[in-house]
Amino acid sequence: MNMDFNNRLVKKSVWCLVVGVIFLGMTGCKDNHKIVEPKEGPAHLIVRPAGLNIGVVPQGSGIIEKEVAMINEGSEDLLITNVENLCSCTKTEYADKPISPGHGRTLRIFLDTNHLTPGGFSRTVIIHSNGGEVAIDLTGQKVN
């Protein structure tokens, strides 16, 4: 029975790894690949996904990492001027380089669940740029 559990755990881990690799390959944001056809006009920031539902977070989950794509829909370079973490429980990481028209780059968001109290939570990260401001909401439920 224990061997069956270990086999299922390994299969599930491999499946999650494969899905993750496929997802990162599809977004293409880490290397500033072309994602959308740029529209005529100034830089315009969009974020995909626009919000992140973390789901149920058990006590002791530690730091959870999520990624969003910052995409420039405009025809001029997009400059990220600041990423504002409205809670000390969130940190962000991104390449501080211009994003070409039609291209994207990844924003990594780290949520330290040890600072969350039990119950529903909502945390916000705001991206400031020459292409506008976009707020990303991280929501979920922490349980004991």
Backbone bond lengths (Angstrom), bond angles and torsions (degrees), N, CA, C in turn:
res aa  C-N    CA-C-N  psi(-1)  N-CA   C-N-CA  omega(-1)  CA-C   N-CA-C  phi
1 M - - - 1.443 - - 1.527 110.53 -
2 N 1.336 117.86 -43.12 1.449 121.94 178.83 1.528 110.52 -63.65
3 M 1.327 116.89 -37.61 1.460 121.70 178.42 1.524 110.38 -64.23
4 D 1.341 117.71 -38.63 1.464 122.35 177.80 1.528 110.17 -63.12
5 F 1.325 117.18 -42.13 1.471 121.51 178.65 1.523 110.11 -62.58
6 N 1.349 117.66 -45.60 1.467 121.10 179.83 1.522 111.60 -62.50
7 N 1.339 117.52 -40.49 1.467 121.26 178.14 1.523 111.01 -62.80
8 R 1.345 116.47 -43.60 1.467 119.79 178.63 1.515 110.67 -64.61
9 L 1.336 117.66 -38.78 1.457 121.85 179.71 1.525 110.71 -64.19
10 V 1.331 117.09 -43.18 1.464 121.18 178.51 1.524 110.33 -64.19
11 K 1.338 117.20 -45.37 1.466 120.67 179.65 1.526 110.80 -61.29
12 K 1.337 116.95 -42.82 1.460 120.64 179.25 1.526 111.24 -64.57
13 S 1.335 117.39 -40.80 1.466 121.46 178.98 1.528 111.01 -63.68
14 V 1.321 116.63 -43.83 1.471 120.69 179.09 1.522 109.57 -63.98
15 W 1.328 117.26 -43.52 1.464 121.24 179.49 1.524 110.64 -59.80
16 C 1.340 117.73 -45.15 1.469 121.77 179.33 1.526 110.65 -62.39
17 L 1.322 117.19 -40.26 1.459 121.15 178.67 1.525 110.72 -63.34
18 V 1.325 117.41 -45.28 1.471 121.81 179.40 1.529 110.76 -61.78
19 V 1.330 116.76 -46.59 1.468 120.24 179.38 1.528 110.56 -61.70
20 G 1.333 116.98 -41.71 1.464 120.64 178.79 1.511 112.69 -61.72
21 V 1.331 117.19 -43.79 1.468 121.62 178.65 1.527 110.44 -63.46
22 I 1.325 116.82 -42.54 1.469 120.44 178.58 1.519 110.28 -62.65
23 F 1.341 117.41 -44.64 1.469 121.13 -179.51 1.524 110.98 -60.83
24 L 1.338 117.02 -45.87 1.461 119.40 179.88 1.528 111.19 -64.19
25 G 1.313 116.98 -36.89 1.459 120.09 177.42 1.513 112.19 -65.89
26 M 1.339 116.98 -34.07 1.460 120.60 -179.09 1.528 111.41 -73.61
27 T 1.339 118.10 -37.08 1.461 119.25 -178.55 1.511 110.50 -72.88
28 G 1.317 117.54 -38.97 1.459 120.69 176.85 1.510 114.25 61.98
29 C 1.303 119.33 21.52 1.458 120.89 -172.49 1.513 113.59 -86.81
30 K 1.289 119.06 -24.73 1.459 120.83 -175.71 1.523 111.38 -59.47
31 D 1.314 118.40 -35.27 1.456 121.49 -175.88 1.520 113.13 -107.30
32 N 1.325 117.87 18.91 1.457 122.14 176.52 1.530 111.90 61.22
33 H 1.339 116.85 43.68 1.460 121.95 177.35 1.523 110.68 -78.58
34 K 1.332 115.45 157.22 1.461 120.26 177.69 1.520 109.54 -69.88
35 I 1.333 115.77 129.79 1.458 121.75 -176.58 1.518 111.13 -118.79
36 V 1.324 117.43 -40.67 1.464 122.01 -178.23 1.520 109.18 -129.46
37 E 1.309 115.46 162.30 1.457 121.02 173.57 1.527 106.67 -82.03
38 P 1.352 118.04 118.56 1.466 118.90 -177.18 1.518 112.57 -64.85
39 K 1.329 115.09 147.51 1.461 121.89 177.12 1.514 108.66 -96.38
40 E 1.300 116.76 150.31 1.461 121.53 178.45 1.526 108.69 -63.25
41 G 1.324 116.21 134.45 1.459 120.42 178.05 1.514 111.61 130.39
42 P 1.318 115.94 -174.98 1.469 119.96 -177.66 1.530 112.10 -67.01
43 A 1.319 115.17 171.81 1.462 120.61 176.59 1.531 108.99 -56.01
44 H 1.331 115.62 143.19 1.466 120.31 179.47 1.522 108.67 -141.91
45 L 1.337 116.55 116.27 1.462 122.47 -177.44 1.519 111.82 -85.60
46 I 1.335 116.08 128.84 1.459 121.63 167.51 1.529 106.88 -127.57
47 V 1.330 116.20 156.04 1.453 121.52 -178.60 1.521 108.56 -127.74
48 R 1.338 115.43 135.43 1.468 121.25 176.98 1.513 109.20 -129.80
49 P 1.303 120.49 127.45 1.456 125.51 -9.30 1.525 110.46 -72.70
50 A 1.316 115.56 158.03 1.465 121.23 -176.86 1.524 112.21 -72.76
51 G 1.312 118.04 -24.60 1.459 123.05 177.97 1.510 109.71 -144.24
52 L 1.323 115.94 158.74 1.456 120.66 -178.82 1.517 110.01 -125.62
53 N 1.320 116.48 117.70 1.451 120.88 174.13 1.528 106.74 -95.13
54 I 1.325 116.00 108.67 1.459 121.77 -176.93 1.524 110.88 -72.11
55 G 1.345 116.77 -27.21 1.461 121.01 -178.82 1.519 110.88 88.15
56 V 1.326 116.00 -151.72 1.463 121.83 -179.13 1.528 108.84 -86.10
57 V 1.332 114.83 127.51 1.455 121.64 -178.30 1.528 108.30 -114.46
58 P 1.339 118.65 110.43 1.459 120.49 178.46 1.532 111.64 -71.66
59 Q 1.338 116.58 154.08 1.461 122.46 175.54 1.527 109.06 -53.16
60 G 1.321 118.04 137.91 1.458 122.03 177.37 1.515 114.41 82.63
61 S 1.324 117.95 16.99 1.472 120.75 -179.31 1.524 112.95 -72.97
62 G 1.321 117.27 -19.58 1.465 120.02 178.33 1.518 111.85 73.15
63 I 1.330 116.45 -139.03 1.461 121.95 -176.00 1.528 109.75 -95.08
64 I 1.319 115.08 128.42 1.457 122.17 177.34 1.522 107.52 -107.07
65 E 1.326 116.62 132.29 1.469 121.47 179.80 1.520 109.83 -108.95
66 K 1.331 116.27 132.75 1.467 123.18 175.58 1.524 107.86 -130.82
67 E 1.321 115.71 160.12 1.468 120.84 178.63 1.515 110.44 -130.64
68 V 1.334 114.68 145.25 1.456 121.75 171.66 1.527 107.64 -130.57
69 A 1.320 115.53 155.77 1.457 121.47 177.73 1.522 108.70 -96.87
70 M 1.337 116.79 126.41 1.467 122.47 172.24 1.526 105.70 -96.37
71 I 1.320 117.02 118.23 1.465 121.45 -171.81 1.528 109.74 -120.93
72 N 1.329 116.04 138.17 1.461 122.44 177.81 1.527 109.15 -98.89
73 E 1.329 116.86 106.80 1.467 121.27 178.22 1.522 112.91 -85.71
74 G 1.324 117.89 -9.51 1.463 121.09 -177.65 1.514 112.86 -85.02
75 S 1.345 115.62 -178.84 1.468 120.61 -178.78 1.526 112.92 -104.13
76 E 1.333 117.65 9.42 1.468 122.81 174.68 1.525 108.39 -121.60
77 D 1.340 116.64 159.08 1.466 120.08 179.41 1.525 111.16 -58.97
78 L 1.344 115.85 141.07 1.456 123.58 177.12 1.525 108.17 -98.39
79 L 1.331 116.49 128.34 1.451 122.08 178.68 1.524 109.59 -114.59
80 I 1.318 117.00 118.04 1.459 121.38 175.71 1.524 106.46 -79.64
81 T 1.326 117.23 117.26 1.464 120.82 -177.42 1.519 112.94 -92.02
82 N 1.345 117.32 -27.35 1.461 120.95 -179.27 1.524 108.84 -168.58
83 V 1.320 115.52 146.63 1.462 121.16 169.79 1.521 105.76 -120.78
84 E 1.320 114.98 116.84 1.459 122.01 -173.31 1.528 110.36 -100.23
85 N 1.326 115.48 121.96 1.462 122.15 176.35 1.524 107.18 -98.05
86 L 1.323 117.63 112.96 1.455 121.14 -175.11 1.522 113.52 -80.39
87 C 1.328 117.59 -0.60 1.464 121.95 178.09 1.528 107.68 -137.27
88 S 1.325 116.54 142.40 1.465 119.59 177.85 1.526 111.65 -66.97
89 C 1.334 117.16 -12.02 1.471 121.10 179.91 1.531 111.82 -82.20
90 T 1.343 118.45 -5.58 1.467 120.74 178.03 1.521 110.77 -115.74
91 K 1.308 115.06 143.07 1.464 123.69 174.22 1.524 106.38 -134.28
92 T 1.327 116.30 154.59 1.457 120.40 179.53 1.522 110.60 -132.93
93 E 1.338 114.40 159.82 1.451 120.99 -179.74 1.529 108.08 -147.84
94 Y 1.333 116.75 134.01 1.459 121.65 178.21 1.518 109.24 -159.89
95 A 1.336 116.62 160.60 1.459 121.73 176.10 1.520 108.36 -77.68
96 D 1.310 116.41 123.00 1.461 122.03 -176.44 1.534 110.52 -86.33
97 K 1.329 114.71 68.56 1.465 121.96 -179.37 1.519 108.00 -135.48
98 P 1.341 118.34 154.20 1.471 119.87 176.71 1.524 111.51 -59.82
99 I 1.332 115.24 147.12 1.462 121.15 176.27 1.521 107.16 -104.47
100 S 1.319 116.99 120.48 1.458 123.16 -176.95 1.523 111.19 -66.29
101 P 1.338 117.58 156.91 1.463 121.24 176.96 1.533 111.97 -54.63
102 G 1.346 115.87 129.86 1.453 121.36 178.81 1.516 114.76 80.80
103 H 1.319 117.34 -2.20 1.462 121.88 -176.48 1.527 110.93 -105.94
104 G 1.327 115.13 172.74 1.453 120.26 -179.15 1.508 112.22 -142.78
105 R 1.310 114.43 166.87 1.460 122.08 178.11 1.522 107.39 -144.92
106 T 1.322 116.85 153.27 1.457 122.19 -177.26 1.525 112.12 -87.92
107 L 1.334 114.90 136.59 1.465 122.49 170.07 1.518 106.11 -109.92
108 R 1.328 116.59 119.90 1.462 121.36 177.57 1.528 108.01 -94.23
109 I 1.317 116.14 132.02 1.466 122.36 -179.69 1.525 107.96 -118.81
110 F 1.333 115.67 129.07 1.453 122.51 179.69 1.523 108.17 -113.59
111 L 1.329 116.40 123.96 1.457 122.47 179.50 1.527 108.30 -113.57
112 D 1.348 116.72 116.75 1.454 121.75 178.47 1.524 108.46 -86.08
113 T 1.325 116.23 101.33 1.464 121.00 -175.07 1.524 112.75 -71.65
114 N 1.322 118.00 -13.25 1.465 120.61 178.13 1.525 111.44 -66.06
115 H 1.333 118.00 -21.10 1.466 122.45 -179.58 1.528 112.44 -92.87
116 L 1.324 117.41 1.58 1.463 120.82 -179.42 1.525 110.21 -93.78
117 T 1.328 115.91 142.46 1.457 120.05 174.21 1.530 108.78 -90.11
118 P 1.332 117.93 155.58 1.465 120.01 179.30 1.527 111.71 -57.91
119 G 1.312 115.58 145.20 1.459 122.54 -178.78 1.518 110.67 115.48
120 G 1.318 114.99 -173.70 1.462 120.15 -179.82 1.520 110.95 -68.75
121 F 1.326 116.38 146.36 1.462 119.76 176.48 1.523 110.27 -136.33
122 S 1.324 114.44 154.92 1.461 122.89 175.77 1.523 107.46 -145.26
123 R 1.317 117.08 121.65 1.460 122.50 178.70 1.521 107.64 -125.43
124 T 1.327 116.24 148.86 1.465 120.64 -175.56 1.523 111.45 -125.04
125 V 1.325 115.26 138.90 1.461 124.32 172.20 1.525 105.86 -120.35
126 I 1.334 117.15 131.43 1.470 120.85 -179.50 1.526 109.42 -115.45
127 I 1.324 115.54 126.82 1.466 121.95 176.49 1.522 107.75 -96.85
128 H 1.331 116.87 123.95 1.468 123.18 177.19 1.532 107.78 -105.83
129 S 1.336 116.63 134.03 1.460 120.04 -179.32 1.521 110.19 -154.65
130 N 1.334 115.57 173.64 1.461 120.19 174.29 1.531 111.03 -74.73
131 G 1.324 116.47 -2.42 1.464 122.15 177.80 1.515 112.15 -110.99
132 G 1.336 116.75 19.81 1.451 121.50 178.45 1.517 113.06 108.76
133 E 1.318 115.09 177.47 1.462 122.70 176.97 1.524 108.87 -111.55
134 V 1.326 115.49 140.68 1.457 120.65 177.51 1.524 107.93 -133.64
135 A 1.337 115.90 129.71 1.457 121.89 176.71 1.523 109.34 -98.26
136 I 1.315 116.09 136.08 1.457 122.30 176.98 1.523 106.84 -115.05
137 D 1.316 116.94 123.18 1.468 121.38 178.71 1.516 110.31 -99.63
138 L 1.325 115.38 130.09 1.460 123.27 174.21 1.517 106.02 -106.25
139 T 1.318 117.05 120.24 1.456 120.66 -178.05 1.527 109.83 -126.27
140 G 1.317 115.01 159.49 1.450 119.53 178.13 1.514 111.16 173.95
141 Q 1.316 114.68 -167.00 1.457 122.18 -177.66 1.522 107.78 -138.09
142 K 1.348 117.08 121.24 1.465 120.81 175.69 1.523 108.27 -96.08
143 V 1.336 115.33 133.20 1.459 121.44 179.07 1.518 109.52 -123.05
144 N 1.337 115.38 151.92 1.479 120.84 177.32 1.504 110.77 -79.42
